[in-house]
Structure formats: C-alpha cells, structure tokens
Amino acid sequence: MKKIEALVRPERLNDVRKLLAAMGHRSMTHSDIWYRGTENEIDPHSHNENLHLYDFMAKSKVELVVRDDEVQTIVDAICESACTGHVGDGKIFVLPLEEAIRIQTKETGDAVF
C-alpha cells in the first residue's frame, strides 16, 4: 500500500476529485493548506505592470491510499487533471504505508479500501 499526497491549486481540486472518483477512487481526504514551493509564485489576478510575488500560496492537499500497482495510474491522473502548465501547479508525494485498519470492522490491508 502507498499513501499519495498531492498539493494542487484549489481551483483544480474539483477536476482532480472528479477524475479520481471516475476511476473508482472515491475515498480521499482534502485539506486547505498554505504552501511555499521552490519558486516564487505570482498572483494570477494581478496585472503585468503590478506583479505581486507571494511567499505562501493557498493549496489543496488531497490524500489517498492505493494499492502499489495503482500508484502510477493515480499519479498520472492527478498530473493530468491538476496541470495548468504554470509555476505553482503543485507537488505529489508517494509514501510507503505500513498498515491500514478499518475501525468499525477491524479489517486490515487491502480490505480497508
């Protein structure tokens, strides 16, 4: 099992969520966060003569647990649905997950999702 954490633009969250749900991955967690990447991000609402750089930008964090063999498909789907082609599109982190347990039934492993 792997845990995927994706930091995406808030305006792309619905696209990410819809695509993952269409692929059968309806179980996920969403959090609103503030993130600072390695590059300066520009306020998309400013005019060229009045650019404003931000230290932190609002991001949506999506977390989901998937089987090992699904990781690349999910990563590709998130990239496809979250990409605008501009600085600040976000990041995806894939982490090993040791165990998952459903509290109600105490099921473990793949049975949890």
Backbone as a printed PyTorch tensor [residue, N CA C, xyz], in Angstrom:
tensor([[[  0.8370,  -1.1820,   0.0000],
         [  0.0000,   0.0000,   0.0000],
         [  0.8750,   1.2360,   0.0000]],

        [[  0.3560,   2.2720,  -0.6150],
         [  1.0440,   3.5600,  -0.6470],
         [  0.0530,   4.6610,  -0.2810]],

        [[  0.5890,   5.7160,   0.2820],
         [ -0.1990,   6.9120,   0.5410],
         [  0.2730,   7.9770,  -0.4390]],

        [[ -0.6640,   8.5610,  -1.1540],
         [ -0.3440,   9.6210,  -2.0970],
         [ -0.8420,  10.9300,  -1.5190]],

        [[  0.0470,  11.9130,  -1.4540],
         [ -0.3120,  13.2590,  -1.0190],
         [ -0.0630,  14.1860,  -2.1950]],

        [[ -1.1000,  14.8560,  -2.6430],
         [ -0.9760,  15.7760,  -3.7730],
         [ -1.3330,  17.1820,  -3.3100]],

        [[ -0.4440,  18.1280,  -3.5780],
         [ -0.6860,  19.5380,  -3.2910],
         [ -1.0030,  20.1990,  -4.6220]],

        [[ -2.2490,  20.6390,  -4.7830],
         [ -2.6990,  21.1770,  -6.0710],
         [ -3.3280,  22.5480,  -5.8870]],

        [[ -3.4820,  23.2510,  -6.9900],
         [ -4.1650,  24.5440,  -6.9590],
         [ -5.6200,  24.3140,  -6.5260]],

        [[ -6.1430,  25.1570,  -5.6360],
         [ -7.5310,  24.9750,  -5.1790],
         [ -8.5330,  24.9570,  -6.3310]],

        [[ -8.2690,  25.7460,  -7.3630],
         [ -9.2130,  25.7920,  -8.4840],
         [ -9.1720,  24.5220,  -9.3350]],

        [[ -8.1860,  23.6520,  -9.1110],
         [ -8.0910,  22.3820,  -9.8460],
         [ -8.5950,  21.2000,  -9.0160]],

        [[ -8.9310,  21.4450,  -7.7530],
         [ -9.3500,  20.3700,  -6.8550],
         [-10.5410,  19.5930,  -7.3990]],

        [[-11.5490,  20.2730,  -7.8910],
         [-12.7360,  19.5910,  -8.3950],
         [-12.3950,  18.6730,  -9.5620]],

        [[-11.5170,  19.1260, -10.4520],
         [-11.1030,  18.2920, -11.5810],
         [-10.3830,  17.0410, -11.0920]],

        [[ -9.4960,  17.2040, -10.1120],
         [ -8.7660,  16.0710,  -9.5460],
         [ -9.7520,  15.1040,  -8.9030]],

        [[-10.6310,  15.6270,  -8.0780],
         [-11.6030,  14.7950,  -7.3620],
         [-12.4990,  14.0250,  -8.3260]],

        [[-13.0160,  14.7070,  -9.3530],
         [-13.9050,  14.0600, -10.3100],
         [-13.2070,  12.9470, -11.0860]],

        [[-11.9730,  13.1960, -11.5150],
         [-11.2470,  12.1840, -12.2710],
         [-10.9390,  10.9650, -11.4050]],

        [[-10.4920,  11.1970, -10.1730],
         [-10.2090,  10.0750,  -9.2780],
         [-11.4760,   9.2850,  -8.9740]],

        [[-12.5780,   9.9780,  -8.7550],
         [-13.8520,   9.2960,  -8.4910],
         [-14.2800,   8.4740,  -9.7070]],

        [[-14.1090,   9.0180, -10.9010],
         [-14.4680,   8.3010, -12.1270],
         [-13.6180,   7.0400, -12.2950]],

        [[-12.4110,   7.0700, -11.7350],
         [-11.5220,   5.9080, -11.8010],
         [-11.8150,   4.9030, -10.6840]],

        [[-12.7860,   5.2210,  -9.8210],
         [-13.1480,   4.3240,  -8.7340],
         [-12.4880,   4.6270,  -7.4150]],

        [[-11.7730,   5.7450,  -7.3250],
         [-11.0990,   6.1360,  -6.0790],
         [-11.8770,   7.2710,  -5.4330]],

        [[-12.9340,   6.9150,  -4.7370],
         [-13.8050,   7.9090,  -4.1320],
         [-13.3480,   8.2800,  -2.7190]],

        [[-12.5710,   7.4350,  -2.0870],
         [-12.1410,   7.6650,  -0.7110],
         [-10.8610,   8.4910,  -0.7020]],

        [[-10.9740,   9.7100,  -0.2100],
         [ -9.8060,  10.5900,  -0.1320],
         [-10.0550,  11.6360,   0.9300]],

        [[ -8.9930,  12.2930,   1.3450],
         [ -9.0670,  13.3730,   2.3210],
         [ -8.6190,  14.6580,   1.6440]],

        [[ -9.2840,  15.7490,   1.9860],
         [ -8.9200,  17.0620,   1.4340],
         [ -8.6870,  18.0270,   2.5810]],

        [[ -7.6110,  18.8100,   2.4690],
         [ -7.3180,  19.8670,   3.4360],
         [ -6.9040,  21.1150,   2.6790]],

        [[ -7.3040,  22.2670,   3.1870],
         [ -6.8100,  23.5330,   2.6450],
         [ -5.5390,  23.8720,   3.4080]],

        [[ -4.4650,  24.1550,   2.6710],
         [ -3.1780,  24.4330,   3.3040],
         [ -2.5450,  25.6580,   2.6550]],

        [[ -1.4650,  26.1470,   3.2650],
         [ -0.6210,  27.1880,   2.6880],
         [  0.7160,  26.5340,   2.4160]],

        [[  1.2400,  26.7330,   1.2200],
         [  2.4410,  26.0360,   0.7760],
         [  3.4030,  27.0270,   0.1390]],

        [[  4.6790,  26.7940,   0.3640],
         [  5.7010,  27.5920,  -0.3030],
         [  6.6010,  26.6450,  -1.0660]],

        [[  6.6390,  26.7870,  -2.3730],
         [  7.4690,  25.9500,  -3.2220],
         [  8.8530,  26.5270,  -3.3820]],

        [[  9.5900,  26.0090,  -4.3440],
         [ 10.9650,  26.4450,  -4.5620],
         [ 11.0540,  27.6860,  -5.4280]],

        [[  9.9680,  28.0260,  -6.1270],
         [  9.9680,  29.2010,  -6.9840],
         [  8.9520,  30.2120,  -6.4630]],

        [[  9.1680,  31.4770,  -6.8040],
         [  8.1840,  32.4900,  -6.4550],
         [  6.9390,  32.2880,  -7.2990]],

        [[  5.7960,  32.4300,  -6.6700],
         [  4.5440,  32.3130,  -7.4000],
         [  3.9500,  33.7000,  -7.5550]],

        [[  3.3230,  33.9200,  -8.6660],
         [  2.7710,  35.2250,  -8.9940],
         [  1.2630,  35.1850,  -8.8230]],

        [[  0.7320,  36.2320,  -8.2440],
         [ -0.7150,  36.3620,  -8.0710],
         [ -1.3680,  36.3290,  -9.4530]],

        [[ -2.2290,  35.3320,  -9.7180],
         [ -2.8420,  35.2360, -11.0470],
         [ -3.8220,  36.3660, -11.3390]],

        [[ -4.2030,  37.1430, -10.3390],
         [ -5.1680,  38.2200, -10.5250],
         [ -4.5080,  39.5840, -10.6930]],

        [[ -3.1770,  39.6300, -10.6210],
         [ -2.5030,  40.9160, -10.7660],
         [ -2.2580,  41.2100, -12.2410]],

        [[ -2.0770,  42.4780, -12.5570],
         [ -1.7860,  42.8810, -13.9250],
         [ -0.2760,  42.9200, -14.1130]],

        [[  0.1810,  42.7660, -15.3420],
         [  1.6170,  42.6720, -15.6250],
         [  2.4290,  43.8160, -15.0360]],

        [[  1.8960,  45.0260, -15.0570],
         [  2.6700,  46.1600, -14.5450],
         [  2.6780,  46.2050, -13.0190]],

        [[  1.8720,  45.3770, -12.3840],
         [  1.7530,  45.4090, -10.9340],
         [  1.8420,  43.9830, -10.3710]],

        [[  2.8990,  43.2500, -10.7330],
         [  3.0520,  41.8730, -10.2800],
         [  3.2870,  41.8240,  -8.7780]],

        [[  2.7200,  40.8140,  -8.1520],
         [  2.8850,  40.6400,  -6.7200],
         [  3.3370,  39.2070,  -6.4610]],

        [[  4.4920,  39.0410,  -5.8240],
         [  5.0110,  37.7200,  -5.5060],
         [  4.5680,  37.3180,  -4.1070]],

        [[  4.2270,  36.0540,  -3.9390],
         [  3.7880,  35.5290,  -2.6560],
         [  4.8250,  34.5890,  -2.0770]],

        [[  4.9910,  34.6100,  -0.7630],
         [  5.8080,  33.6060,  -0.1000],
         [  5.0310,  32.3070,   0.0340]],

        [[  3.7790,  32.3900,   0.4180],
         [  2.9290,  31.2180,   0.5770],
         [  1.6990,  31.3710,  -0.2990]],

        [[  1.2860,  30.2620,  -0.8910],
         [  0.0990,  30.2530,  -1.7350],
         [ -0.8840,  29.2280,  -1.1800]],

        [[ -2.1490,  29.5000,  -1.3380],
         [ -3.1820,  28.5450,  -0.9420],
         [ -3.0770,  27.3190,  -1.8520]],

        [[ -3.1340,  26.1610,  -1.2570],
         [ -3.1380,  24.8940,  -1.9930],
         [ -4.1960,  23.9910,  -1.3860]],

        [[ -4.6100,  23.0200,  -2.1540],
         [ -5.4860,  21.9630,  -1.6600],
         [ -4.6470,  20.6960,  -1.5740]],

        [[ -4.7120,  20.0520,  -0.4240],
         [ -3.9710,  18.8140,  -0.2200],
         [ -4.9580,  17.6560,  -0.2920]],

        [[ -4.6900,  16.7450,  -1.2060],
         [ -5.5150,  15.5550,  -1.3690],
         [ -4.6820,  14.3560,  -0.9560]],

        [[ -5.2330,  13.5290,  -0.0840],
         [ -4.5330,  12.3410,   0.3860],
         [ -5.3910,  11.1190,   0.0980]],

        [[ -4.7540,  10.0730,  -0.4220],
         [ -5.4700,   8.8260,  -0.6270],
         [ -4.5200,   7.6500,  -0.4990]],

        [[ -5.0910,   6.5050,  -0.1760],
         [ -4.3340,   5.2730,  -0.0210],
         [ -4.6980,   4.3730,  -1.1890]],

        [[ -3.6620,   3.8320,  -1.8370],
         [ -3.8920,   2.9850,  -3.0120],
         [ -3.0030,   1.7420,  -2.9390]],

        [[ -3.3620,   0.7500,  -3.7400],
         [ -2.5210,  -0.4380,  -3.8720],
         [ -1.2560,  -0.0580,  -4.6470]],

        [[ -0.1860,  -0.7850,  -4.4060],
         [  1.0960,  -0.4890,  -5.0530],
         [  0.9850,  -0.4410,  -6.5710]],

        [[  0.1980,  -1.3480,  -7.1500],
         [  0.1040,  -1.4200,  -8.6070],
         [ -0.7420,  -0.2990,  -9.2120]],

        [[ -1.3960,   0.5110,  -8.3770],
         [ -2.2250,   1.6070,  -8.8670],
         [ -1.5280,   2.9660,  -8.7990]],

        [[ -0.3780,   3.0150,  -8.1840],
         [  0.2850,   4.2930,  -7.9030],
         [  0.5130,   5.1060,  -9.1780]],

        [[  1.1300,   4.5110, -10.1870],
         [  1.4680,   5.2820, -11.3870],
         [  0.2230,   5.7930, -12.1040]],

        [[ -0.8230,   4.9830, -12.1430],
         [ -2.0840,   5.4030, -12.7710],
         [ -2.6810,   6.6010, -12.0510]],

        [[ -2.6510,   6.5740, -10.7240],
         [ -3.2000,   7.6690,  -9.9200],
         [ -2.3390,   8.9230, -10.0800]],

        [[ -1.0240,   8.7730, -10.0290],
         [ -0.1220,   9.9160, -10.1930],
         [ -0.3440,  10.5580, -11.5630]],

        [[ -0.4530,   9.7340, -12.6050],
         [ -0.7010,  10.2630, -13.9480],
         [ -2.0270,  11.0110, -14.0170]],

        [[ -3.0590,  10.4760, -13.3670],
         [ -4.3760,  11.1140, -13.3730],
         [ -4.3390,  12.4540, -12.6490]],

        [[ -3.6420,  12.5090, -11.5240],
         [ -3.5410,  13.7690, -10.7800],
         [ -2.7810,  14.7980, -11.6200]],

        [[ -1.6790,  14.3750, -12.2250],
         [ -0.9110,  15.2980, -13.0780],
         [ -1.7770,  15.8290, -14.2170]],

        [[ -2.5220,  14.9540, -14.8530],
         [ -3.3770,  15.3500, -15.9740],
         [ -4.4480,  16.3510, -15.5470]],

        [[ -5.0820,  16.1010, -14.4180],
         [ -6.2100,  16.9390, -14.0030],
         [ -5.7880,  18.2060, -13.2590]],

        [[ -4.5730,  18.2400, -12.7140],
         [ -4.1320,  19.3930, -11.9270],
         [ -3.2300,  20.3510, -12.6970]],

        [[ -2.7220,  19.9170, -13.8250],
         [ -1.7230,  20.7090, -14.5470],
         [ -2.3390,  21.8830, -15.3090]],

        [[ -1.7500,  23.0570, -15.0900],
         [ -2.1030,  24.2300, -15.8990],
         [ -0.9390,  24.6130, -16.7960]],

        [[  0.2350,  24.0460, -16.5110],
         [  1.4300,  24.3790, -17.2740],
         [  2.1700,  25.5900, -16.7410]],

        [[  1.7700,  26.0690, -15.5660],
         [  2.3860,  27.2560, -14.9790],
         [  3.0590,  26.9220, -13.6520]],

        [[  3.9630,  27.7820, -13.2430],
         [  4.6010,  27.6360, -11.9430],
         [  3.5150,  27.5810, -10.8760]],

        [[  3.6800,  26.6790,  -9.9180],
         [  2.7260,  26.6000,  -8.8180],
         [  1.6520,  25.5550,  -9.0030]],

        [[  1.8020,  24.6680,  -9.9880],
         [  0.7980,  23.6190, -10.1870],
         [  0.7640,  22.6310,  -9.0260]],

        [[  1.8560,  22.4900,  -8.2920],
         [  1.8410,  21.6500,  -7.1050],
         [  2.8680,  20.5500,  -7.1190]],

        [[  2.7160,  19.6350,  -6.1750],
         [  3.6390,  18.5130,  -5.9990],
         [  2.8270,  17.2740,  -5.6260]],

        [[  3.4250,  16.1080,  -5.8870],
         [  2.8410,  14.8360,  -5.4670],
         [  3.9140,  14.0780,  -4.7020]],

        [[  3.5350,  13.5500,  -3.5560],
         [  4.4340,  12.7390,  -2.7450],
         [  3.8300,  11.3440,  -2.6110]],

        [[  4.6470,  10.3210,  -2.7820],
         [  4.2130,   8.9390,  -2.6270],
         [  4.9940,   8.3440,  -1.4640]],

        [[  4.2620,   7.8580,  -0.4660],
         [  4.8890,   7.3420,   0.7490],
         [  4.4910,   5.8840,   0.9770]],

        [[  5.4070,   5.0850,   1.5140],
         [  5.0270,   3.7110,   1.8660],
         [  4.0540,   3.7430,   3.0440]],

        [[  3.1310,   2.8170,   3.0310],
         [  2.1480,   2.7430,   4.1130],
         [  2.2280,   1.3520,   4.7190]],

        [[  2.5350,   1.3050,   5.9880],
         [  2.7570,   0.0340,   6.6440],
         [  1.4710,  -0.7460,   6.8740]],

        [[  0.4150,  -0.0820,   7.3090],
         [ -0.8290,  -0.7890,   7.6270],
         [ -2.0050,   0.1620,   7.5540]],

        [[ -3.1670,  -0.3860,   7.2300],
         [ -4.4220,   0.3580,   7.2580],
         [ -5.4450,  -0.5090,   7.9820]],

        [[ -6.2110,   0.1110,   8.8640],
         [ -7.1800,  -0.6290,   9.6780],
         [ -8.5080,   0.1110,   9.6600]],

        [[ -9.5850,  -0.5950,   9.3170],
         [-10.9280,  -0.0100,   9.3980],
         [-11.4060,  -0.1670,  10.8320]],

        [[-11.6960,   0.9310,  11.4840],
         [-12.0400,   0.9160,  12.9090],
         [-13.2890,   0.0840,  13.1800]],

        [[-14.3300,   0.2530,  12.3970],
         [-15.6040,  -0.4230,  12.6520],
         [-15.4850,  -1.9410,  12.6550]],

        [[-14.8010,  -2.4990,  11.6540],
         [-14.7390,  -3.9540,  11.4940],
         [-13.3770,  -4.5660,  11.8490]],

        [[-12.3970,  -3.7140,  12.0430],
         [-11.0160,  -4.1110,  12.3060],
         [-10.3840,  -4.8460,  11.1160]],

        [[-10.9710,  -4.6820,   9.9200],
         [-10.3570,  -5.2160,   8.7100],
         [ -9.0350,  -4.5130,   8.4930]],

        [[ -8.1060,  -5.1980,   7.8460],
         [ -6.7980,  -4.6140,   7.5900],
         [ -6.4100,  -4.7660,   6.1200]],

        [[ -5.3660,  -4.0520,   5.7460],
         [ -4.7980,  -4.1800,   4.4090],
         [ -5.7200,  -3.7100,   3.3030]],

        [[ -5.7050,  -4.4320,   2.1810],
         [ -6.4760,  -4.0500,   1.0060],
         [ -7.9840,  -4.0220,   1.2600]],

        [[ -8.4620,  -4.7490,   2.2410],
         [ -9.8950,  -4.7620,   2.5530],
         [-10.3810,  -3.3940,   3.0320]],

        [[ -9.4650,  -2.5630,   3.4870],
         [ -9.8410,  -1.2540,   4.0290],
         [-10.2860,  -0.3010,   2.9190]],

        [[ -9.7220,  -0.4430,   1.7370],
         [-10.1240,   0.4470,   0.6520],
         [-10.5510,  -0.3320,  -0.5060]]])
